[in-house]
Amino acid sequence: MPSAASLPVSRLRVAAFAAVVALVATACGGGEDGAGGQPAGASSSPIPDTTALLAGVQKDDALAAGLPAKNAQAGVLNLASNIQSAPNNFYSADGKTPIGFEVDIAKAIGAKLGVKVAHQDMAFGSLITSLQSGRVDLTMAGMNDTKERQGSIDFVDYFQSGITIMVKKGNPDGVTGPDALCGKAVAVVQGTSHQKFAAEQSTKCTAAGKGAVTVTATDSDTQNQNQLRTGRVAALLNDLPSAVYISKTAGDGKFFDVVPGEPINGGPYGIGVNKGNKALTESIQKALQALITDGTYGKILDAWGVTQGALTQAGVNGGA
């Protein structure tokens, strides 16, 4: 985000995000562009059909004129994501169609600019390097916009979230917050802010004379959930929208709980753009702002039950 230290930072609470599970249960299905659909293995989770909403997004010729020639001529934006985090981004029942509120926002941005968006699924830790190498044009995967990452890429901010602790149903290990992680095993996804926080918390624990946090990092949130279910870890760290959604839908809500409390290290998610591509950054920012202004952005978040994370301005490099 653009020096958006001034951007509104909503104080998200677990109770507020209970709305994640009250998704609009309209006809599940969807069009060829990936809107709507049912995620594999989650027959109980209601999925909104946003086909008509996305179909209503009209190209803005003035904004489209600012797109880099490469993208305008190709008619496509190649976007890298780590597709496994409902309700942000995950696969529909066919196992190959990306869906989620991030997917819908990306498609709406593309429509506003008059181009398609092609998703590429890859490990989270590979997203930034793939962007820097020119393999993709954008990244969008619940990636926190931070000062450290701003040294490598630019961000257009689109959502506000934070880290949440997930535990096995009934919380058998008594994890009540970050300090209760001392001496316990915790699962995170490799290369995320969750991994960084877990390492920082471990240092804090040992400095206080307590046991270190044993951090298990994988490339898959699904792997982490399996480790938590089988008791190999006492907790896993996830972003708030995903944590609440998973806890309410996995095993019909019988597998996991979310530890109450405000999200940890709250901050914005950002769409990643190569630092050498200012024209694309500006095009994405303006298109997103247009969607915020005309109400499409808010309708997408409302459909997926995540309006508490909405931003009122599409900033650039606004993360701390």
C-alpha distance (Angstrom), angle and dihedral (degrees) to the residues before:
residue distance angle dihedral
M1 . . .
P2 3.75 . .
S3 3.80 106.1 .
A4 3.76 83.0 -57.0
A5 3.72 95.9 167.4
S6 3.76 80.6 130.4
L7 3.78 93.9 59.8
P8 3.81 115.3 117.0
V9 3.79 110.9 -97.2
S10 3.78 109.8 -156.3
R11 3.80 117.1 -146.7
L12 3.77 99.4 -126.1
R13 3.76 118.8 -159.8
V14 3.77 130.8 -169.0
A15 3.79 91.0 -121.2
A16 3.77 90.9 53.1
F17 3.76 91.0 53.0
A18 3.78 92.2 54.6
A19 3.79 80.8 96.5
V20 3.79 87.4 74.9
V21 3.76 88.8 79.1
A22 3.78 93.3 45.8
L23 3.80 91.2 71.1
V24 3.75 118.7 163.2
A25 3.80 102.0 -88.1
T26 3.78 97.7 -153.6
A27 3.76 121.6 148.5
C28 3.77 107.5 -44.5
G29 3.74 111.8 -132.5
G30 3.74 128.8 73.1
G31 3.73 147.0 -166.8
E32 3.76 133.7 -72.3
D33 3.80 91.8 -89.3
G34 3.79 90.5 69.2
A35 3.78 103.0 -102.9
G36 3.77 114.3 144.6
G37 3.79 125.0 0.5
Q38 3.79 136.8 130.9
P39 3.82 122.5 -86.3
A40 3.77 117.2 -121.8
G41 3.78 113.5 -100.8
A42 3.78 94.1 11.7
S43 3.77 105.2 88.0
S44 3.78 90.9 152.2
S45 3.81 95.6 56.8
P46 3.81 113.6 97.2
I47 3.80 112.5 -131.2
P48 3.80 120.3 -162.3
D49 3.78 119.9 -129.8
T50 3.81 104.1 -131.2
T51 3.80 95.8 168.6
A52 3.81 95.8 113.1
L53 3.79 92.4 43.6
L54 3.79 92.8 54.5
A55 3.80 92.6 41.8
G56 3.78 88.2 58.7
V57 3.81 94.4 60.9
Q58 3.79 108.1 107.6
K59 3.78 127.5 -153.5
D60 3.81 114.4 -103.9
D61 3.80 105.3 -144.1
A62 3.80 93.7 -160.7
L63 3.81 92.2 53.5
A64 3.79 92.7 42.2
A65 3.80 89.5 55.3
G66 3.79 89.4 65.3
L67 3.81 95.2 57.9
P68 3.81 116.4 112.4
A69 3.82 110.0 -96.1
K70 3.81 91.1 -118.3
N71 3.80 92.5 62.0
A72 3.79 96.4 37.1
Q73 3.80 92.1 52.9
A74 3.81 93.7 44.6
G75 3.80 91.3 45.2
V76 3.78 91.4 -141.9
L77 3.79 142.7 91.9
N78 3.81 113.3 -150.7
L79 3.79 108.1 -142.8
A80 3.81 125.5 -170.2
S81 3.79 120.3 -149.6
N82 3.78 141.1 161.5
I83 3.80 96.1 -123.6
Q84 3.80 106.5 -155.2
S85 3.81 109.0 84.4
A86 3.79 115.4 98.0
P87 2.95 128.3 -131.3
N88 3.84 90.4 19.1
N89 3.80 98.0 52.0
F90 3.80 132.0 -22.7
Y91 3.80 140.9 134.9
S92 3.78 126.5 -80.6
A93 3.79 122.3 -128.8
D94 3.80 91.4 -76.9
G95 3.80 89.2 65.9
K96 3.80 93.4 -130.2
T97 3.82 109.4 61.8
P98 3.84 114.1 89.3
I99 3.80 115.2 -135.9
G100 3.81 135.8 168.3
F101 3.78 139.4 96.6
E102 3.81 92.8 -72.5
V103 3.80 90.4 51.2
D104 3.80 90.5 51.0
I105 3.82 92.8 48.3
A106 3.81 90.6 49.9
K107 3.80 92.3 49.5
A108 3.80 91.0 47.7
I109 3.81 90.7 51.5
G110 3.79 89.5 50.2
A111 3.80 91.8 49.3
K112 3.80 91.1 50.0
L113 3.81 88.6 53.6
G114 3.79 94.0 42.7
V115 3.82 97.1 -113.9
K116 3.79 138.0 104.9
V117 3.80 123.9 -113.9
A118 3.81 118.0 -132.8
H119 3.81 115.3 -162.1
Q120 3.80 122.4 -144.9
D121 3.81 117.3 -166.6
M122 3.81 116.0 -143.5
A123 3.80 142.4 145.2
F124 3.80 113.3 -68.7
G125 3.80 91.2 -123.2
S126 3.82 90.5 59.0
L127 3.79 97.5 53.4
I128 3.80 99.9 89.0
T129 3.81 95.5 42.7
S130 3.82 90.6 48.4
L131 3.78 88.8 53.1
Q132 3.78 93.6 47.1
S133 3.81 92.0 48.9
G134 3.79 91.9 53.6
R135 3.78 93.7 -116.3
V136 3.82 88.9 125.8
D137 3.80 135.9 19.1
L138 3.80 99.2 -140.3
T139 3.79 143.7 11.5
M140 3.80 125.5 -146.8
A141 3.78 117.9 168.6
G142 3.78 111.7 126.5
M143 3.80 87.8 -75.5
N144 3.79 114.1 167.5
D145 3.79 115.0 -125.1
T146 3.82 102.8 -128.6
K147 3.80 134.4 167.1
E148 3.79 89.3 -115.4
R149 3.80 93.3 55.1
Q150 3.79 91.3 43.3
G151 3.78 85.9 68.8
S152 3.81 88.0 67.4
I153 3.80 105.9 31.0
D154 3.81 141.5 3.2
F155 3.80 124.5 -109.9
V156 3.78 135.5 -147.4
D157 3.80 104.1 -157.7
Y158 3.80 119.1 -134.8
F159 3.84 109.8 159.3
Q160 3.81 143.2 22.6
S161 3.82 121.3 -130.9
G162 3.81 144.8 136.0
I163 3.81 144.1 -156.3
T164 3.80 120.2 -70.7
I165 3.81 131.1 -172.6
M166 3.81 117.8 -124.5
V167 3.81 121.3 -162.6
K168 3.78 137.3 -178.4
K169 3.81 114.1 -83.1
G170 3.78 109.7 -76.1
N171 3.82 91.6 19.2
P172 3.84 95.1 -108.5
D173 3.82 92.7 -176.7
G174 3.79 93.9 52.7
V175 3.81 97.5 -122.8
T176 3.80 105.5 175.1
G177 3.80 100.3 163.9
P178 3.82 144.9 -34.3
D179 3.81 95.0 -54.3
A180 3.81 90.3 53.7
L181 3.81 88.9 63.7
C182 3.81 91.1 74.3
G183 3.80 110.3 118.3
K184 3.80 92.5 9.6
A185 3.79 135.6 106.9
V186 3.79 117.4 -110.4
A187 3.82 130.4 -172.0
V188 3.81 123.3 -142.0
V189 3.79 137.6 165.2
Q190 3.80 113.6 -101.0
G191 3.81 115.6 -100.0
T192 3.80 97.0 12.3
S193 3.79 131.3 124.4
H194 3.82 84.6 -110.6
Q195 3.80 89.8 66.7
K196 3.80 91.6 48.8
F197 3.80 91.9 49.2
A198 3.81 92.3 48.5
A199 3.81 90.3 53.2
E200 3.81 91.2 48.1
Q201 3.79 90.9 48.6
S202 3.80 90.4 50.3
T203 3.81 90.1 54.4
K204 3.79 89.4 49.1
C205 3.80 90.6 50.8
T206 3.81 95.0 51.2
A207 3.80 91.7 45.1
A208 3.80 87.3 57.4
G209 3.80 91.1 51.1
K210 3.78 93.9 -104.9
G211 3.78 131.0 123.0
A212 3.78 119.6 -76.4
V213 3.79 122.1 -108.2
T214 3.79 110.1 -106.9
V215 3.80 103.6 -139.1
T216 3.81 120.5 -156.5
A217 3.82 111.6 -168.3
T218 3.82 121.6 -166.5
D219 3.81 136.4 165.6
S220 3.80 92.9 -117.5
D221 3.77 135.6 61.9
T222 3.80 86.4 -157.1
Q223 3.81 89.5 61.5
N224 3.79 89.2 50.0
Q225 3.79 92.0 51.5
N226 3.81 90.1 51.8
Q227 3.80 90.4 51.0
L228 3.78 90.6 51.3
R229 3.79 93.6 47.4
T230 3.81 91.9 50.6
G231 3.80 93.9 46.6
R232 3.80 97.2 -114.0
V233 3.79 88.6 125.5
A234 3.79 130.3 28.1
A235 3.80 94.8 -141.6
L236 3.75 144.8 -1.8
L237 3.77 129.0 -145.0
N238 3.77 120.4 -129.9
D239 3.79 139.7 155.5
L240 3.77 115.0 -86.7
P241 3.84 100.8 -110.2
S242 3.80 92.0 49.6
A243 3.80 94.3 42.2
V244 3.79 94.6 53.9
Y245 3.81 93.4 41.6
I246 3.80 93.0 50.1
S247 3.80 94.0 45.2
K248 3.80 90.8 54.2
T249 3.80 98.3 42.7
A250 3.84 109.4 30.6
G251 3.79 108.2 97.7
D252 3.80 88.8 -5.7
G253 3.80 87.8 -63.4
K254 3.81 94.9 -51.9
F255 3.81 99.9 108.7
F256 3.80 109.0 58.5
D257 3.79 146.5 23.8
V258 3.80 130.7 -159.6
V259 3.80 117.1 -129.1
P260 3.83 106.4 -120.7
G261 3.79 119.7 -116.9
E262 3.76 141.9 82.3
P263 3.81 116.9 -54.4
I264 3.79 116.2 -90.5
N265 3.81 120.3 -115.2
G266 3.80 93.0 -2.3
G267 3.78 115.7 -155.8
P268 3.80 145.3 132.8
Y269 3.78 130.5 -63.7
G270 3.80 112.4 -132.2
I271 3.79 137.8 -156.7
G272 3.80 103.8 -128.0
V273 3.82 120.6 -129.9
N274 3.80 129.4 177.2
K275 3.81 110.4 -97.5
G276 3.79 89.9 -129.2
N277 3.81 92.2 59.2
K278 3.79 105.2 72.6
A279 3.80 92.4 153.8
L280 3.81 91.4 59.6
T281 3.80 92.3 45.2
E282 3.79 90.0 53.2
S283 3.81 92.5 46.2
I284 3.82 92.6 51.5
Q285 3.81 92.2 45.7
K286 3.80 93.5 49.9
A287 3.80 93.5 45.2
L288 3.80 92.0 50.1
Q289 3.79 91.4 47.2
A290 3.80 89.3 51.7
L291 3.81 89.3 53.1
I292 3.80 90.3 49.7
T293 3.79 91.4 49.1
D294 3.81 96.6 47.3
G295 3.82 92.5 46.3
T296 3.81 98.8 -114.5
Y297 3.81 92.6 114.1
G298 3.80 92.0 52.7
K299 3.80 91.8 48.2
I300 3.81 91.2 52.9
L301 3.80 92.3 51.1
D302 3.80 90.9 45.1
A303 3.80 91.6 51.9
W304 3.80 90.2 54.2
G305 3.83 93.9 41.9
V306 3.81 96.7 -117.8
T307 3.80 103.6 111.0
Q308 3.82 92.4 128.0
G309 3.80 88.2 74.0
A310 3.80 94.6 54.4
L311 3.79 122.0 130.1
T312 3.79 122.9 -149.1
Q313 3.80 93.5 -150.6
A314 3.78 131.9 40.6
G315 3.79 99.2 -132.8
V316 3.78 131.3 -177.3
N317 3.82 122.0 -127.8
G318 3.79 93.7 -13.1
G319 3.81 97.0 146.3
A320 3.78 121.7 111.4
